[in-house]
Amino acid sequence: PPPRRERVLVSRRSSRSRRRRSPPRRSPPPREVSLKPANRSEPPSRFAAGPPPPRGGRMAIDDRGPRHGPPHAPQGADLPCEFDRAGLVRVALANTNLSKTSNGRDAAQDIARFLDLQGYRRHPRNPVIAGCVDLSNSAAVDGALEAILVVLTDYNVQPKIWKLQKNSITERGGEALAKFTEALEHPYSELHISHNRLGEDGIKALLRAMKRNRYFPPINRPVWFRGEYNDFGDGSRLMARLERDDIKFCTPVPNLSREECNRRMFDTRRREPLVMLHPSFFRS
């Protein structure tokens, strides 16, 4: 007779033990990279982690690294531009010599070279917001101002604060600045153009350009407009004529800030370009 087969019982536990899964592969530990320079005398890299060190005065243009350009941008500390603490472009040409048109063209080329090194391109879609463009006390003439305005227009640089006081700007420069102002998409916070040679037509052109621009004034506050000590004569008579064009203004008095002036006189439905004038405007 054939041999009888014996039944072999296998427990579930033993079958599971046979089919053990392979342990998951462990990734190697991350490689530690030291951010300290090899030599203590060398400055730390601008690509090191952590916030940038505090800055004072003028700084090199590639101190923070280029915005959109290659990381090997050359040094340009001799250019009249920098970044402020908010990371905005700042054009610093105060107390320079812009008494000739050729000097203004040279300054405009330096501004263009600075923007090129930072990766900005001509005719961009988005504007480049500048914290301040300072040309004060530089004996700037109309030709120098026009050359700088051409570069700012090409790169779509829109300043929040314009400082043009104590120069030699006449009606021609005022007309060029008014044309630049009318095309802005971001309004001025301050416009300083006192102690120049602007006549009544130049002041009118600037204020009417703000009125025609739908982005003026800034939200909840008027533009701080310093236009006193020019060649327009009586400021009260000038503003009376401008009020016919529905241009409202106010003057700073004790305990009246720009916000208070805005709440008292500004009509938000019309978006009228309201300016705050210094009291000396009516005595110039």
Helices and strands as residue ranges (DSSP letters): H 12-18, E 81-83, E 89-92, H 101-117, E 128-134, H 142-154, E 157-159, E 161-163, H 171-182, E 190-192, H 200-212, E 223-226, H 235-243, E 249-250, H 258-265, E 275-277, G 279-282
